[in-house]
Amino acid sequence: MTDLIDKTDKIIAAEVARGLAAVRGRPGLVPHGACHYCDEPLAPALRFCNIDCRDDYEKELAAKTRAGRPG
């Protein structure tokens, strides 16, 4: 029974590592001094002015992806 558990643990660890590598490999948004959603001026290190803009940006990006359009 221990062998089966060890094998399963290795499979799970490999899947988690693969998923993390895929997410880390995607290019992210680069802060540019303005909100990526509403263009409000921001501190240089920020990408969105608030949580609502971040969520709305992600919703629109997901909708574009589902429609087959580039983000």
Secondary structure, DSSP 8 states (H G I E B T S, - for coil): -HHHHHHHHHHHHHHHHHHHHHHHHS------SB-TTT--B--TT-S-SSHHHHHHHHHHHHHHHHHT---
